[in-house]
Amino acid sequence: MDSPRMDARRSTESDTGSSYAEHKAFNNAAEALANNKSSGEDVEEGAALEQDPEEELPPELEATGAGLERTTTGFLSPRIKDLRKKLAVEFFTNHAVLAILMLGVFSLYWGALYNRSHYYYKVNILAVIQDDGVLGDPIPQLVEQASGTWHIYNSSHFQERFKVSESEIDSHITKLVHDQHYWMSLNVKPNTTNALLSSLEDSDAQPFNSSQYFETVYESGRDPQNMHSSILPLMTAVEELYQYYYSTTLLPNILSRLSQSISNAPSANLAQAGVITFNQVDHRPFTDFTLLGPLQVGLIYTIMFTFFQLLLFSPMHVLFAQKLNKTHVLLYRYLIAFINYFILALFFCLVSLAFQVDFSKAFGRSGFVVAWMSSWLYMTAVGGANENMLSLLVAYAPRFPGFWMVFWVVMNISPTFFPMDLTADFYRYGYFMPVFNGVAIFRVIFLDVYPGNLGRNYGILCAWVVVNMSLFPFVMKLFVARKKKDALKAAAHNAEKTK
């Protein structure tokens, strides 16, 4: 005779349509009862022991799910021995992949900072000595002790080399620095020695002001992050060498020759004559630190936003791909991408405008439009590369899109945020990277630096756009082929389970 508990279980199964796993467990428990397991507790124990938490349900029973609960166990249980082995393999595999990423990608960034002083020889510096007296004589010997590659001219040699008149020397020195032929210049003006001697011999003469005769020209806008920290110290080192040589050798020799007439010199003139200071002229100063946004970190964020827009529109891309033919799918993807980058570029520029960044330095009132269109082109270049690579990774390696983003960012910023002249030749690949050319364009727009490379910068960004668009149909073909293969494999697996 069936026990009341057995009757209750039958009633529950009849009313709710219990799952296949429960029904199997119930039959096993009933069989145990027939073998003289008389108590209701033994029946429940038999059902619980026989129920398999990993049991796959037939499709027709899967939807009912009448109150199924999976059994749990301890981490050291023999029942999950295979799962622990899988965890161990995944643990070491994942950390190996992460280690390779960190060692490879971070080394790329660290390498751009490593041993900068070794590459000072790449920094070209101009020195023009227009003075014919003793104050200009020691400079060629002193710069040999300094870092950098110095190009030294006297007045006649400079005029012959650059085809300028004597009156044009000063302005042409500034032009050479602005045109980025040299990082900076040292200009020793004419009559420097005569001005010093006059201040010591003539009681009516003005004190000698060295900053009027020793002039250094540079442009911090050429590299706002590194000019003052890495480039300009090469000039200040020469200034210190000159000051030491002047105070220990040059000035004592001059004073010894003027020992008779120096008694008439005013004390202020004597004091002023003992100090040599180079006048530093920043021809394109960097003064607005808000510009570090669009010139540096903001460009990293734009790479991320091109990735985000792809994620947000992915559901719509799937729906349209199911409805449109191949040609129209490609046209749709091209069009929606261009529109998205157009809007994102607008908001990128509006943020700078909201914080009162001056867009008019190089292109006047049209500067905002130039910046907007340049941002659009830049985002299209980096976004197209993102779209191609992420499509392939989603299809073939869905765990690694984040790895691509880290690699793509570091590969772009390593040769961009640091002077190319202070890194190994390996980093010259940066000339072809989107971020490098984007930064070069924005420095012209916001800081009015030399625009002579804009044609190359825009050309490289356009090349990225064309290449990305050309590769996209092949990427989509690979993506669709892989998804079809995965779908067929899943269907075959489900069919095998239902047999």
VEXKOL-833766 format. One record per residue (C-alpha): residue in three letters; z, x, y. Coordinates in pm, whole numbers, padded with zeros to 5 digits, always signed. Layout:
VEXKOL-833766
ALAZXY ...
***
This chain:
VEXKOL-833766
MET+00000+00000+00000 ASP-00095+00135+00338 SER+00180+00225+00576 PRO+00209+00051+00919 ARG+00106+00373+01085 MET-00217+00379+00884 ASP-00290+00019+00986 ALA-00238+00109+01348 ARG-00478+00401+01325 ARG-00745+00182+01166 SER-00698-00075+01444 THR-00733+00188+01713 GLU-01046+00331+01556 SER-01201-00019+01528 ASP-01123-00112+01888 THR-01219+00208+02064 GLY-01488+00365+01851 SER-01295+00690+01791 SER-01478+01016+01782 TYR-01635+01180+01486 ALA-01370+01453+01478 GLU-01083+01204+01473 HIS-01245+01002+01197 LYS-01286+01314+00985 ALA-00924+01410+01042 PHE-00810+01060+00948 ASN-00997+01070+00613 ASN-00846+01407+00532 ALA-00500+01276+00610 ALA-00559+00969+00393 GLU-00666+01191+00105 ALA-00348+01392+00147 LEU-00150+01069+00135 ALA-00317+00972-00192 ASN-00195+01303-00332 ASN+00168+01191-00295 LYS+00225+01289+00068 SER+00418+00974+00137 SER+00575+01014+00478 GLY+00400+00917+00803 GLU+00489+01258+00951 ASP+00297+01433+00669 VAL-00006+01218+00744 GLU-00002+01321+01110 GLU+00048+01684+01020 GLY-00252+01677+00785 ALA-00470+01520+01052 ALA-00367+01774+01312 LEU-00421+02074+01087 GLU-00766+01969+00977 GLN-00896+01874+01321 ASP-01129+02151+01450 PRO-01108+02198+01828 GLU-01449+02367+01830 GLU-01618+02081+01636 GLU-01952+01986+01792 LEU-02004+01613+01832 PRO-02326+01432+01745 PRO-02507+01306+02054 GLU-02449+00942+01964 LEU-02073+00996+01948 GLU-02043+01244+02232 ALA-02040+00979+02502 THR-01759+00771+02356 GLY-01500+01050+02355 ALA-01219+00812+02264 GLY-00920+01008+02391 LEU-01011+01345+02235 GLU-00773+01634+02311 ARG-00846+01993+02218 THR-00571+02182+02046 THR-00449+02503+02214 THR-00301+02819+02073 GLY-00141+03148+02174 PHE-00337+03449+02300 LEU-00252+03652+01986 SER-00339+03371+01745 PRO-00569+03472+01455 ARG-00782+03168+01537 ILE-00923+03339+01852 LYS-00964+03686+01704 ASP-01340+03684+01768 LEU-01285+03563+02124 ARG-01050+03855+02193 LYS-01312+04097+02063 LYS-01568+03939+02294 LEU-01325+03975+02586 ALA-01277+04346+02511 VAL-01653+04407+02508 GLU-01703+04209+02829 PHE-01412+04386+02996 PHE-01553+04735+02944 THR-01913+04627+03006 ASN-01830+04455+03335 HIS-01624+04746+03463 ALA-01899+04988+03371 VAL-02146+04781+03573 LEU-01905+04759+03867 ALA-01842+05133+03852 ILE-02215+05206+03857 LEU-02257+04974+04156 MET-01972+05132+04351 LEU-02064+05491+04269 GLY-02432+05437+04335 VAL-02435+05204+04636 PHE-02125+05332+04813 SER-02242+05691+04766 LEU-02553+05592+04957 TYR-02338+05491+05254 TRP-02088+05776+05223 GLY-02375+06023+05198 ALA-02501+05926+05541 LEU-02166+06041+05683 TYR-02119+06351+05472 ASN-02129+06699+05626 ARG-02284+06599+05957 SER-02240+06941+06110 HIS-02480+07085+05854 TYR-02763+06887+06015 TYR-02700+06980+06378 TYR-03007+07201+06365 LYS-03215+06880+06371 VAL-03081+06785+06714 ASN-03331+06903+06976 ILE-03185+06987+07317 LEU-03374+07090+07629 ALA-03249+07357+07873 VAL-03435+07434+08196 ILE-03309+07721+08410 GLN-03452+07689+08760 ASP-03202+07930+08915 ASP-03318+08290+08951 GLY-02969+08437+09001 VAL-02688+08551+08775 LEU-02550+08204+08702 GLY-02849+08110+08489 ASP-02878+08439+08302 PRO-02608+08391+08033 ILE-02725+08051+07913 PRO-02986+08171+07657 GLN-02725+08394+07491 LEU-02454+08128+07499 VAL-02661+07853+07335 GLU-02726+08085+07044 GLN-02356+08047+06963 ALA-02376+07669+06989 SER-02502+07407+06746 GLY-02832+07228+06780 THR-03186+07351+06835 TRP-03222+07451+07199 HIS-03558+07468+07376 ILE-03513+07692+07680 TYR-03758+07719+07975 ASN-03750+07877+08317 SER-03924+07703+08605 SER-04266+07862+08568 HIS-04272+07828+08191 PHE-04172+07461+08213 GLN-04441+07384+08472 GLU-04704+07553+08259 ARG-04593+07386+07936 PHE-04574+07030+08069 LYS-04834+07050+08348 VAL-04601+06946+08630 SER-04538+07076+08982 GLU-04213+07233+09095 SER-04103+06914+09268 GLU-04159+06714+08948 ILE-03941+06926+08720 ASP-03621+06722+08758 SER-03788+06385+08702 HIS-03990+06515+08409 ILE-03678+06647+08239 THR-03533+06296+08256 LYS-03859+06152+08125 LEU-03861+06385+07825 VAL-03511+06272+07732 HIS-03602+05906+07786 ASP-03913+05942+07570 GLN-03685+06076+07295 HIS-03846+06418+07268 TYR-03495+06559+07314 TRP-03152+06411+07265 MET-03028+06555+07596 SER-03101+06822+07853 LEU-02929+07086+08061 ASN-03085+07146+08401 VAL-02966+07443+08611 LYS-03092+07359+08958 PRO-03261+07606+09198 ASN-03043+07818+09431 THR-02729+07772+09218 THR-02626+08137+09255 ASN-02703+08137+09629 ALA-02483+07832+09681 LEU-02190+08004+09507 LEU-02229+08327+09704 SER-02261+08139+10031 SER-01937+07949+09967 LEU-01756+08281+09918 GLU-01914+08476+10202 ASP-01955+08216+10475 SER-01637+08070+10612 ASP-01827+07768+10740 ALA-01996+07692+10406 GLN-01899+07399+10187 PRO-01709+07469+09864 PHE-01929+07532+09562 ASN-01961+07210+09360 SER-02097+07307+09022 SER-02171+06948+08922 GLN-02446+06940+09185 TYR-02624+07232+09019 PHE-02554+07190+08646 GLU-02684+06856+08524 THR-02685+06708+08175 VAL-02905+06405+08106 TYR-02869+06184+07796 GLU-02898+05816+07700 SER-02607+05654+07519 GLY-02823+05346+07468 ARG-03037+05545+07224 ASP-02745+05544+06980 PRO-02438+05364+07119 GLN-02220+05431+06816 ASN-02285+05804+06776 MET-02395+05956+07107 HIS-02048+06025+07245 SER-01890+06105+06910 SER-02157+06326+06749 ILE-02435+06430+06990 LEU-02281+06486+07332 PRO-02009+06720+07195 LEU-02284+06977+07136 MET-02336+06992+07512 THR-01967+06996+07598 ALA-01926+07289+07357 VAL-02184+07485+07561 GLU-02005+07384+07879 GLU-01680+07528+07743 LEU-01853+07849+07637 TYR-02008+07884+07981 GLN-01680+07811+08158 TYR-01505+08081+07955 TYR-01778+08339+08014 TYR-01796+08251+08382 SER-01421+08280+08442 THR-01378+08600+08241 THR-01698+08790+08322 LEU-01932+08642+08580 LEU-01686+08542+08850 PRO-01480+08864+08839 ASN-01799+09068+08875 ILE-01910+08856+09171 LEU-01571+08881+09340 SER-01562+09258+09293 ARG-01896+09292+09471 LEU-01777+09067+09754 SER-01436+09223+09794 GLN-01487+09302+10163 SER-01625+08968+10279 ILE-01423+08746+10048 SER-01118+08769+10273 ASN-01292+08535+10518 ALA-01356+08267+10255 PRO-01142+07954+10281 SER-00887+07913+10002 ALA-01047+07580+09904 ASN-01377+07757+09849 LEU-01212+08018+09630 ALA-01037+07755+09422 GLN-01351+07548+09380 ALA-01554+07853+09278 GLY-01335+07904+08974 VAL-01440+07579+08804 ILE-01772+07505+08635 THR-01840+07144+08543 PHE-02164+06996+08412 ASN-02260+06667+08572 GLN-02327+06418+08291 VAL-02595+06160+08373 ASP-02624+05869+08131 HIS-02978+05751+08202 ARG-02947+05438+07983 PRO-02574+05368+07962 PHE-02413+05155+07696 THR-02136+04962+07870 ASP-02129+04614+07714 PHE-01949+04633+07380 THR-02055+04278+07302 LEU-02391+04432+07217 LEU-02239+04578+06903 GLY-02274+04226+06765 PRO-02653+04190+06774 LEU-02708+04565+06737 GLN-02486+04626+06437 VAL-02268+04381+06243 GLY-02471+04078+06346 LEU-02774+04213+06161 ILE-02568+04230+05841 TYR-02466+03868+05890 THR-02827+03764+05936 ILE-02908+03905+05592 MET-02629+03687+05452 PHE-02753+03379+05634 THR-03102+03419+05492 PHE-02931+03409+05152 PHE-02723+03105+05245 GLN-03023+02903+05359 LEU-03185+02966+05021 LEU-02875+02835+04842 LEU-02855+02526+05063 PHE-03219+02433+05013 SER-03237+02516+04641 PRO-03181+02153+04526 MET-03465+02033+04748 HIS-03689+02316+04627 VAL-03631+02201+04268 LEU-03714+01840+04350 PHE-04036+01928+04532 ALA-04138+02169+04257 GLN-04129+01876+04014 LYS-04354+01661+04233 LEU-04606+01901+04392 ASN-04891+02098+04242 LYS-04874+02479+04242 THR-05066+02532+04564 HIS-04859+02282+04757 VAL-04537+02421+04615 LEU-04624+02762+04759 LEU-04727+02615+05093 TYR-04406+02413+05105 ARG-04190+02716+05029 TYR-04368+02931+05289 LEU-04344+02661+05555 ILE-03979+02571+05498 ALA-03881+02939+05497 PHE-04058+03009+05827 ILE-03900+02704+05988 ASN-03553+02796+05860 TYR-03577+03152+05990 PHE-03713+03023+06321 ILE-03405+02805+06370 LEU-03160+03068+06245 ALA-03310+03323+06485 LEU-03261+03083+06774 PHE-02892+03036+06701 PHE-02851+03412+06649 CYS-02978+03471+07003 LEU-02784+03178+07147 VAL-02459+03337+07034 SER-02541+03649+07238 LEU-02646+03435+07532 ALA-02317+03243+07515 PHE-02130+03571+07551 GLN-02337+03666+07857 VAL-02545+03940+07700 ASP-02820+04046+07942 PHE-03165+03981+07792 SER-03357+04082+08105 LYS-03320+04462+08115 ALA-03652+04546+07954 PHE-03864+04230+07971 GLY-03722+04041+08264 ARG-03691+03665+08241 SER-03891+03653+07918 GLY-03637+03875+07744 PHE-03469+03586+07560 VAL-03798+03467+07413 VAL-03887+03822+07308 ALA-03547+03859+07140 TRP-03586+03520+06968 MET-03932+03597+06830 SER-03819+03946+06725 SER-03519+03798+06544 TRP-03748+03548+06373 LEU-03976+03825+06248 TYR-03681+04036+06136 MET-03517+03748+05947 THR-03847+03660+05780 ALA-03877+04021+05661 VAL-03528+04049+05512 GLY-03521+03685+05399 GLY-03847+03714+05207 ALA-03714+04012+05014 ASN-03395+03819+04943 GLU-03587+03516+04818 ASN-03803+03719+04581 MET-03523+03924+04432 LEU-03275+03640+04404 SER-03533+03420+04231 LEU-03586+03689+03968 LEU-03215+03752+03927 VAL-03131+03382+03890 ALA-03390+03360+03612 TYR-03325+03685+03427 ALA-02976+03805+03530 PRO-02784+03514+03684 ARG-02461+03715+03709 PHE-02606+03975+03946 PRO-02729+03812+04272 GLY-02417+03938+04448 PHE-02497+04291+04335 TRP-02837+04266+04499 MET-02686+04153+04828 VAL-02448+04450+04836 PHE-02728+04692+04749 TRP-02970+04540+05001 VAL-02717+04556+05286 VAL-02602+04912+05217 MET-02956+05038+05161 ASN-03053+04903+05504 ILE-02753+05004+05712 SER-02702+05358+05573 PRO-03001+05511+05758 THR-02966+05271+06052 PHE-02609+05296+06179 PHE-02610+05676+06187 PRO-02850+05919+06360 MET-03141+06006+06136 ASP-03117+06363+06267 LEU-02764+06400+06131 THR-02843+06293+05774 ALA-03031+06441+05480 ASP-03409+06401+05465 PHE-03355+06148+05186 TYR-03251+05892+05447 ARG-03589+05906+05613 TYR-03675+05609+05391 GLY-03493+05414+05663 TYR-03800+05430+05885 PHE-03953+05167+05655 MET-03647+04939+05623 PRO-03630+04607+05809 VAL-03285+04660+05963 PHE-03376+05003+06103 ASN-03679+04863+06280 GLY-03492+04552+06390 VAL-03220+04764+06553 ALA-03484+04979+06726 ILE-03645+04666+06873 PHE-03315+04519+06992 ARG-03213+04847+07157 VAL-03528+04827+07367 ILE-03461+04462+07455 PHE-03092+04498+07539 LEU-03068+04859+07664 ASP-03418+04933+07797 VAL-03458+05253+07595 TYR-03795+05411+07517 PRO-04038+05137+07404 GLY-04305+05371+07267 ASN-04218+05298+06902 LEU-04226+04919+06929 GLY-04575+04901+06778 ARG-04457+05082+06466 ASN-04137+04876+06449 TYR-04316+04541+06469 GLY-04588+04664+06234 ILE-04339+04756+05962 LEU-04164+04419+05990 CYS-04501+04242+05963 ALA-04583+04453+05658 TRP-04260+04337+05492 VAL-04351+03976+05560 VAL-04702+04016+05416 VAL-04580+04199+05106 ASN-04306+03944+05041 MET-04549+03654+05077 SER-04798+03826+04848 LEU-04537+03883+04578 PHE-04387+03536+04595 PRO-04651+03357+04376 PHE-04597+03614+04100 VAL-04220+03581+04134 MET-04249+03204+04100 LYS-04470+03243+03796 LEU-04210+03464+03628 PHE-03932+03229+03734 VAL-04102+02919+03592 ALA-04198+03098+03269 ARG-03841+03208+03213 LYS-03699+02864+03286 LYS-03946+02701+03045 LYS-03850+02951+02777 ASP-03480+02880+02833 ALA-03542+02503+02823 LEU-03736+02524+02495 LYS-03466+02742+02344 ALA-03195+02496+02449 ALA-03393+02201+02311 ALA-03442+02375+01979 HIS-03072+02456+01961 ASN-02975+02093+02031 ALA-03222+01969+01770 GLU-03072+02207+01514 LYS-02723+02076+01587 THR-02822+01712+01544 LYS-02965+01766+01194 
***
